[in-house]
Amino acid sequence: MTTFSLNIGLLLGKYPDGPDNTWTQLNDRITRARAFLNERVTLLSRLEVGSEPTLVVQADAQFLTHAQILEFVYELSEELGQDCIAVYFHDANRGYLIGPRAGDWGSFERRYFTEY
């Protein structure tokens, strides 16, 4: 079994209080993310509100490889309109930024990652 964690930032665009970031829209993104993940893995999740509202997820994937997990996290990033999602694999002690614009954010930095 592979245990991994995700940090899914929920804001869109350059302006945190812009038209794409009402609480209704944030709640919709949370609901969609949980539904997407529930189809693939067993998960626990909670909302963290700091500099950006973030869905913090810990998941167990019984029959998925790291590559398969990274692939569906990329799909989730596209589904939610996010630049990228931070992924951390506990068994490998390694993290990644995954998504269509991950390169714009640099590399994964563990010190910024929130554990479940």
N, C-alpha and C positions, 0 to 999 in steps of 0.2 A: 504494500500500500504506500502511496506517495502522499505525504502531507505537505501542503503549500499554503502560502498566505498571499492575499492580494490587498493592495490599497488602491481604491478606485475613487479618484477625485470626481466630484459631482458638478463642478462649475463648468460652463461653456463660455468661450469667448474671452476677450481681454478684460471685461468689466464684471467683477463679482456681483454687482447689483444691477446688471443689465437685464434686458427683456427675456433672455433665455434662462434666467436663473431664479425664477420665482419658487417659493416653497412647494407649490403644486408640481412644478416641473422637476424639482429635485426629488420629490417623493415618487414621481413617475419613473425617474431613472433608477431609483433604489428598487422599486418593484420589478422593473424590467431586468435589472442585473440579477436579482435573486431568482427570478423565474428562469433566466438563461442558465445560471449555474446549477440550479436544482435539477435540471434535466441531465446533468453530467456528473455531479459529485455530491457527496455529503458535506454540508457546510454549516458553519456558525457565522453569524455576522452581526455587526453593530455599527452605529453611526457615530463618528467622531466629528466634533465641530471645533476646529482650530482656525488656522489661517484659511483653510478651505474645507467645507463639509466633505467628509471622506467616508466611504463605506469600507470598513475593515472586515476582511473575510479570512477565516481559516477553513481549509477544505481538505478532505481526504478523497483521493481518487484510487479506487481499487484496481482498475484494469487499464489505466492510462499511463503512457510514458511521459517524460518531461516534454518531449517534442510535441506530443498531442495536446498537452495542457497549454503550452505556449501558443499553439495554433488556435485553440478555442478562445484563449484570452485575447488574441489579436481580433478575432471575430467579435468578441464582446466589446472591445474598444471601438470598433467600427459601428456596432449596433447603438452604442451610447453616444457616439459623436465625440469621443475623447481622443486627445492626441496620443495618449498611451496609458497603460496601467502598470503599476509596479507589482512584480511577482517575486516571491522568495520561496525557494525550495529548501525545506528544513534538512532533508537528508543529505543534500549536497552543500549546504551552507553557502548558497549562491543565489544572487538576485539579478533580475533583468527589468528593463523598461520595455514593454511590448505594445506596439500600436503603429498606426500609419505615420505618425509624426514623432516617434520616439527619439529619433536622432536630434530633434530640436531641443531635447531636454538633457542631453549629455548621457552619462552612464548612471546605473543604479548606485545609490549611496545608502548603505545600511543605516546610517545615523538618522536619516530622514524617514525611515520606514517605521510604521506603527504596527506592532504585533497585536494579535487578538487577545 
